[in-house]
């Protein structure tokens, strides 16, 4: 038949190599001889390889027009001489098996879902909400509902959307390349929420790759890997007051006590095949539990979509998708809303340092090293068998920064804990000589990653003041929690891994040897104000043969629990915020196993209930006493009394608020020897009420203490004007608060 298409256009469509299918397919006005004149008439073209016959149906008149096969592989065209303008239509198709169906033409109209300005910002790493453009978004265009797909794949030969809607045939819904940006787009009419899809990418070398959508907001439950069309806008938030208060708050000078949770193993349903709890069930069970214990925040180990349960969420394939293991994204929104309703903030463990090699993920995304470095000396993580992001590529940096904002925006997270920052900072991280490439100055610092983190933190705090950005950083890299305008990385907090390692090394020793290692206990006071520190006892300390916290404690059964209560008291009164991993609040004996529930039956035993009660009491004292948090990050919020009593393994210090009269005296005995009349210097002549004693009988302690408190007497010691004689329990801690009488 006569066709209005050029030969190269036909070949491009049939061979599925055309990068601008809208220029060929759909409705086009072409010149045709009618009588003695050339007139513009509509030409409609479509590629339907599984169609035996195709008819065009005029949606206004319902008149049908036969299409003619231009190429045997399924390229059809109809030139409609009786019309002189564009019109609305659909296809009526008969398949080779005799089945009939109708189809909207995906190329009938051009939809500009991504503007040139969007592309400009994205290519310069400045489109901070690019997740509102890339991915799959439900739209209504000229009254017609559908889904607008867009994906960045600049080196692909061709990209298509595939799914049940087109038989997973990549030849059908070929996307349009916006050449300057490397973004491919396609509007598919008729698709709704819940539709599963992937991108079929034809690489320059001819390989066909099936990829999940990097910007998908919902994914199939593993082991399936397709993305799901989903809208996040339907949920109606009820936390306006919380969000407004957060925006004006200063988290550095407020109580922050974090409960770290792995949602897959906090609690399971053994009677139902050991299944996970859902986000909804977590809202009903985890939230009141944390509230009763007095924690201010829940930190969720990674819940971004990941294919392997054993990675604990740290090998992410769906950076914008909450894992479907626990329900739909709206259910996570409900969980966070319930947390805010109960006065609990929620922190997300975020993983921008690496990603796995699963074929459906980011690796080799468009047939090239797009998100990663091509050179394994820069792009391969030696410890975890994963790929490292190319922080120097602007679109990759935009992907990560917008991802951080996405969780704060669409899910109202109150902060991000950034995983494995040390691995990002250093080019030689976990590498031998010759296995890494120095930076442009010959150094080991990853300058692109440093700039990325500074950019990230400056934008996060600009868009969402009041959120927490915490770095898991284990080296002495300077300025992690300092502002970017003075050269810092811009995080609000840094995990104090040195404190964690030193104090765990100390507490695991037999008390008879502790006096020789007293420096491990006090060394953190030398650098406690060099960064804004979080004191973490995280999941990493109770796995891989390290044992649980109670299992680390020396001594007999009673001493183990006494040791742990004293250690927690030290942790809660030390300058900085604190983080405790689930299960350690009731002294789980077994180390953490991500494949099963915590051992909740232990709470049938008094010693375990005692540990849990001590944590609850410490949290409530912590929140009530400004001296424990108001001046956390300035040296004048802390004053040692006698931190050098190594012979007795006793530590004593003062925590202070901005009010000179408001302070606490903390004394901790790390030996099993009770101390009668231990003299301490204090700043005020008053009664000192004992507001906490880790040896209390309600915690299953021996009840050795000060019977309510002690009275200060004239005659100072340790540079203080007054003194008190206190009873210090064995392997115990006491907290004393001045109680003034009105004359």
Buried (B, 14 or more C-beta within 10 A) or exposed (E): EEBBBEEEBBBBBBEBBBBBBBBBBBBBBBEBEEEEEEEBBBBBBBBBBBBBBBBBBBEEEEEEBEBBBBBEBBBBBBBBEEBEEBBBBBBBBBEEEEEEEEBBBBBBBEBEBBEEEBBEBBBEBBBBBBBBBBBBBBEEBEEBEBBBBBBBBBBBBBBBBBBEBBEBBBBBBBBBBBEEBBBBBBBBBBBEEEBBBBBBBBBEEEEBBBBBBBBBBBBBEBEEBBBBBBBBEEBEBEBEEBBEEBEEBEBBBBBBBBBBBBBBBBBBEEEEEEEBBBBBBBBEEBBEBBBEBBBBBBBBBBBBBBBBBEBBBBBBBBBBBBBBBBBBBBBBBBBBBBBBBBEBBBBBBBBBBBBBBBEBBBBBBBBBBBBBBEEBEBBBBBEBEBBBBBBBBBBBBBBBBBBBBBBBBBBBBBBBBBBBBBBBBBBBBEBEEEEBEEEEEEEEBBBBBBBBBBBBBBBBBEBBEBBBBBBBBBEEBEBBBBBBEEEBBBBBBBBBBBBBEBBBEBBEBEBEEBBEBBEBBBBBBEEBBBBBBBBBBBBBBBBEEBBBBBBBBBBEEBBBBBBBBBBBBBBBBBBBBBBBBBBBBBBBBBBBBBEEBBBEEBBEEEBBBBBBBBBBBBBBBBBEBBBBBBBBBBEEBBBBBBBEBBEBBBBBBBBBBEEEEBBBBBBBBBBBEBBEEBEBBBBBBBBBBBBBBBBBEEBBBBEBBBEEBBEBEEEBBBEBBBBBBBBBBBBBBBBBBBBEEEE
